[in-house]
Amino acid sequence: MPFSISLVTAVTVQLLCQLFKVVFYSLKEHRLRLNYFVSTGGMPSAHTAFVSALAVSVGLNRGFSSEFFTIAFVFSSIIVYDIVRVRGAVQTHSRILAVLLEKLPPEDRIPLPQLVGHTIGEVLVGLGVGAGFAAVVYFVG
């Protein structure tokens, strides 16, 4: 295989999470929402699933005491922290700015993304999906 199984696992779970968002939010909003395939935020956290799948896959394939797993774990931890803290703050700021923009004339308003960060629940689901998917690929595949 020209790509590592850990990379294929991580990319696959990322794409599946984004596809899930399209289906979930399309059903929820009663209209096709293809924009969720490339959106940030929402259930589940595809970024958390991506990095947790990578770390768990590397751990299973190379060993949890390997330097490879250590690197994947450290960078995954940083990304998940940023997903919760930094992007969560950006989402809060976006909501506040949207309220302030409502006071401007319509021609001066700019659209702001409303779905940027994640709740702890969305991150935990992403963590479970990513780790679980990596385990399934390792033990079944």
BELDA-V240249 format. One record per run of one state. SS is the DSSP state (A for helix, B for strand, O for the rest). FROM is the first residue (numbers start at 1). LEN is the number of residues. Records with the same first field share a line. If there is no record, write none. Layout:
SS->FROM-LEN + FROM-LEN
//
This chain:
O->1-4 + 30-4 + 38-8 + 63-4 + 85-1 + 102-4 + 109-11 + 141-1
A->5-25 + 34-4 + 46-17 + 67-18 + 86-16 + 106-3 + 120-21
//
